[in-house]
Amino acid sequence: MVDRWDYPDDGLGDCEDMQLLKRKLLVERGLPQRAMRMTVVIDEVGAGHAVLRVRTDRGDLILDNKRDAVLPWQQTGYVYVKGEGADGKAWVRFGDRIAPTATAAK
């Protein structure tokens, strides 16, 4: 079955659907779309996962439907595989950049 990326209009969806919705809601609230990039990672159990990477003047922050916290990319513990490029049309490979293990305080 082909995985469709779509808004979770019924409140249900997988990780990329949730990230699309987050990006849409943040754009509606005034955050520039060019600051947000869909990103593919390998998660803590070795599975593919989508997160929303937000470029800020303090570095890239990760919005993730697996966590309530917004974390700098280095604190997620994920392996970064690829993400939307600067123009939002092409995907850029990160070379499997590894983030250190998450150590964020609760």
C-alpha positions as CSV (number, residue, x, y, z in Angstrom):
1,M,0.0,0.0,0.0
2,V,1.3,3.4,-0.9
3,D,1.8,5.8,2.0
4,R,-0.1,9.1,1.3
5,W,1.1,12.4,2.8
6,D,-2.1,14.3,3.7
7,Y,-3.6,16.4,6.5
8,P,-5.1,14.3,9.3
9,D,-8.5,15.9,8.9
10,D,-10.2,13.1,10.9
11,G,-7.6,13.6,13.8
12,L,-5.8,10.4,12.7
13,G,-2.6,10.1,10.8
14,D,1.0,9.0,10.9
15,C,4.1,11.1,11.6
16,E,4.3,12.9,8.3
17,D,0.6,13.8,8.3
18,M,1.0,15.3,11.7
19,Q,4.0,17.3,10.6
20,L,2.1,18.7,7.6
21,L,-0.7,19.8,9.9
22,K,1.8,21.4,12.3
23,R,3.4,23.3,9.4
24,K,0.0,24.5,8.1
25,L,-1.1,25.7,11.6
26,L,2.2,27.5,12.2
27,V,2.0,29.2,8.8
28,E,-1.5,30.4,9.6
29,R,-0.1,31.9,12.8
30,G,2.6,33.8,10.9
31,L,5.7,31.6,10.9
32,P,7.3,31.7,7.4
33,Q,6.9,28.5,5.6
34,R,10.5,28.8,4.3
35,A,11.7,28.3,7.9
36,M,10.1,24.9,8.2
37,R,11.3,21.7,6.5
38,M,10.0,18.2,6.5
39,T,12.8,15.9,7.7
40,V,13.3,12.1,7.6
41,V,15.1,10.5,10.5
42,I,15.8,7.1,11.9
43,D,14.2,7.0,15.4
44,E,15.2,5.3,18.6
45,V,13.9,1.9,17.5
46,G,15.6,2.0,14.1
47,A,12.4,2.9,12.2
48,G,11.9,5.7,9.6
49,H,10.1,8.7,11.1
50,A,9.2,12.2,9.9
51,V,9.7,15.4,12.0
52,L,9.3,19.1,11.3
53,R,12.6,21.0,11.4
54,V,12.3,24.7,12.1
55,R,15.3,26.9,11.2
56,T,15.8,29.6,13.8
57,D,18.5,32.1,14.7
58,R,19.2,29.7,17.6
59,G,19.7,26.7,15.4
60,D,17.4,24.0,14.1
61,L,14.5,22.9,16.4
62,I,12.6,19.7,16.0
63,L,8.8,19.4,16.3
64,D,8.0,15.7,16.7
65,N,4.7,14.0,17.3
66,K,6.5,11.5,19.6
67,R,7.4,14.2,22.2
68,D,5.7,17.2,23.8
69,A,9.0,19.1,24.0
70,V,10.5,21.1,21.1
71,L,14.2,20.1,21.1
72,P,17.3,21.3,19.3
73,W,18.1,18.6,16.7
74,Q,21.2,17.5,18.6
75,Q,19.1,16.5,21.6
76,T,16.7,14.1,19.8
77,G,19.0,11.1,19.5
78,Y,17.8,10.6,15.9
79,V,19.8,9.8,12.8
80,Y,19.1,12.5,10.2
81,V,18.7,11.0,6.8
82,K,17.2,13.7,4.5
83,G,15.0,16.8,4.4
84,E,13.4,19.3,2.2
85,G,16.0,21.6,0.6
86,A,16.0,25.4,0.8
87,D,13.6,25.8,-2.1
88,G,11.2,23.3,-0.7
89,K,11.1,21.3,-4.0
90,A,14.1,19.0,-3.7
91,W,15.2,16.7,-0.9
92,V,18.7,16.9,0.4
93,R,20.6,14.0,1.9
94,F,22.3,14.7,5.3
95,G,24.7,11.8,5.1
96,D,23.1,10.0,8.1
97,R,24.1,12.7,10.5
98,I,23.8,11.3,14.1
99,A,22.5,13.4,16.9
100,P,23.8,12.6,20.4
101,T,21.4,10.7,22.7
102,A,18.6,12.9,24.1
103,T,19.3,14.4,27.5
104,A,16.5,16.9,27.8
105,A,15.3,17.5,31.3
106,K,11.6,16.8,32.0
